[in-house]
């Protein structure tokens, strides 16, 4: 430990310097972004090399080798996915000026192609749908037809649509779910372009003026815009963090998609997009093979020679999942559908027409969900150690301080600034933690048996007139907490048999235990859902976070 002190002191000085300098840097400059990203990638690779060479037990048919190997592979996937994201964030596309030019050319030409507006719906109430329909009617476009695609077979909705002067399309059954619903409408309409709007979204009047101009480029099949949300997600809302950190999807819409678009690999994600009908015809319509038909469609279009373009302008807004159950259900569906793509003919491993770079970008969202195994194992590792004596890996405290701590600290600092304060340490991780006991079984099923599962939509328009405790989400955390605390009491107090001898791994597992307690405690608070009504639905959350303010909000929420 003593011989590692100079290295520890050097890293401490370096981290303090980074903390002081980081707020002063021009993080929009590609050069600064590149330096930050490459520093993190270097420390990630350095750390993984150390993990592989110094922390794994001797190979053999032992529980310790098996367990340590699983933990190492899970961590490696998470670190590689993070490193890829860091490189992705170096250059972010900004197509506002291009949109200005294309809009001017479009208006000057006087040619306004026909557009069909599709609003797919299955169970949304009229108070939700009415806003979407009214907003679509305000679109500034000459050749426009609006259709509500009802997969819920609701006669009252037909009557409302007829009274409001919009088209109504329904079908028998719901084969293919949303994709099948859209394909049914494609067969009954003829617009050159289709604007797809989620039923809980409100489109802005100038949406088509900003996007149709891109379609003058025949290689562009689809223009995706951000699906920004008006209400706080359940994590923000239950922790009272609407004014302290952005909702979970902000980093995806504001950072990930522009980064992918720089490499012509943005992808469609369900709504608020304009698509060329002829391009859909070329790939046989919206694919019904995956429940994330948006991601799969994007790469079928890519393989057919088309590009998906991302315009990072807020041209619509909608609702986040309004309950924790809805949040978990939605994320589980995304995970299952993304993993389905791995096995499909047009997936990253089997598709024809995709470049190596395309396949790498296609694999990224798949690796994102596979990286969920790492936080799950970190949550369970302390309990396993306290009851079996088997650590997640072998490491002395000094090596952890000089290898793991710099990597984690630098990753959090650089990611915070690289994403424009959209990834806030600790709170940003809660999106994965709160539903981890649902996400992991879903991911395992997605890897072993990805097809034939029931599709469940995310409910919108939910309200609560009292506090609701989500017992189903809490059970796993309480079991884990009990297992870990009892194990610590048995081994760290004079009241237990203390069958574990204090060894070099005990301090690291003790640190993991304390960190896990903090995450579990916050997750339990999130599981206590606050009352909500219509007034909470349209309160905009912040688009950028603040670390100190977030910590203050968490402290206030804990004490309240």
CORGIJO-V818817 format. One line per field, one symbol per residue. ss: DSSP state (2 for helix, 1 for strand, 0 for the rest). phi: phi as a letter, one per 20 degrees, with the letter a starting at -180 (. if undefined). psi: psi as a letter, one per 40 degrees, with the letter a starting at -180 (. if undefined). Layout:
ss=???
phi=???
psi=???
//
This chain:
ss=02222222222222222222220000000222222222222222222222222200000000222222222222222222222222220000000222222222222220000011111110000222222222222000000111111100002222222222001111000000222222222200000011110000011000222222222200011111100110000222222000000000022222222222220000000000111122222200000000002222222222200011111000011100000222222222222222222220000000000002222222222222220222222222222222220000000022222222222222222222220000000022222220022222222222220000000000000001000110222222222222222222222200000000000002222222222222222222220110010222000000000022222222222220
phi=.ffeggfffffffffffffffgfeeefefgffffffffffffffffffffgfeddefffrecfffffffffffffffffffffffgffefcdfcdffffgfffffffffmdcffcdedcfbcbffffefgfffffffefebfeccdcedeedldgffgfffffemdfcccbemcgmlffffffffgfdcbgfccddcffdddeegegffedfgfffefeeebdecfefdedffgfgffeldgedbffgeffffecffffffgdlcfcfcnbmcdceffffgfdnnffdfcfdffffggeffffenecedddecfdabbdfgdbfffgffffffffffffggfdegeffedfenefffgfffffgfffgfffffffffffeggffffdcneefaeaegffffedfffffffgffffgefemmedegmffffgeffdffdffgfffffeebfdnefeceefcnfccebfceefffegfffffffgfffffffddcfedflfeegcfefffffffffffgffffffffffeefgbbffefdefefecdbffffffffffffee
psi=ddeeddddddddddddddddddeeigeehddddddddddddddddddddddddeeiihiigiddddddddddddddddddddddddddedhhihfddddddddddddddehgihhhhhghideiidddddddddddeehgidghhhhhgheeghdddddddddefiihhiihafhebdddddddddeeieidihhhhideihiidedddeddddedheehdhhhiigiidiiidddddefedediiidedddddddddddddeffiiifdifihihddddddefahhediegdddddddddddeeiihihhghheiiahiheidddddddddddddddddddeideiddeiiehidddddddddddddddedddddddddddddddeeehidihhidddddeddddddddddddddddeffehhicddedddddfdedddddddddddgeieihhhihhieiiheiihhgddddddddddddddddddddeeieeiegehhhaeedddddddddddddddddddddeghiiiaddedfhhiieiihdddddddddddde.
//
